Amino acid sequence: MQEAAARWDIYLAEADGKLVGFLALVATENQLDQIFVAPEKKGMGIGTALLDVARQKMPERIVLWTSAENARARQFYEQAGF
């Protein structure tokens, strides 16, 4: 497990001194693993800001997966051009 964790780059989003989201990616593999935004903070641009970080870190290509049942995530990524 430690080897897998060492591969990830983690970026945090804070608001008013509180953690409100994070991004986990493996830049060496162009893989966006997770974007998480606190439920009460969704729709405020935090996810978009985190996705912008991923695009800066992996400008050539981003690989990501999401569940077909996760309509909100699918809509988010589709609106972002995925």
ChimeraX attribute file (.defattr): number of C-alpha atoms within 10 A of each C-alpha:
attribute: neighborCount
match mode: 1-to-1
recipient: residues
	/A:1	5
	/A:2	6
	/A:3	7
	/A:4	8
	/A:5	11
	/A:6	9
	/A:7	14
	/A:8	17
	/A:9	16
	/A:10	14
	/A:11	14
	/A:12	14
	/A:13	18
	/A:14	11
	/A:15	10
	/A:16	6
	/A:17	7
	/A:18	8
	/A:19	12
	/A:20	19
	/A:21	20
	/A:22	18
	/A:23	22
	/A:24	20
	/A:25	23
	/A:26	21
	/A:27	20
	/A:28	11
	/A:29	12
	/A:30	18
	/A:31	18
	/A:32	22
	/A:33	18
	/A:34	16
	/A:35	20
	/A:36	17
	/A:37	21
	/A:38	13
	/A:39	9
	/A:40	8
	/A:41	13
	/A:42	13
	/A:43	11
	/A:44	10
	/A:45	11
	/A:46	21
	/A:47	23
	/A:48	15
	/A:49	13
	/A:50	22
	/A:51	18
	/A:52	14
	/A:53	14
	/A:54	24
	/A:55	16
	/A:56	10
	/A:57	17
	/A:58	19
	/A:59	12
	/A:60	8
	/A:61	13
	/A:62	18
	/A:63	14
	/A:64	12
	/A:65	12
	/A:66	12
	/A:67	8
	/A:68	9
	/A:69	8
	/A:70	9
	/A:71	11
	/A:72	10
	/A:73	16
	/A:74	16
	/A:75	12
	/A:76	14
	/A:77	17
	/A:78	10
	/A:79	9
	/A:80	11
	/A:81	7
	/A:82	11
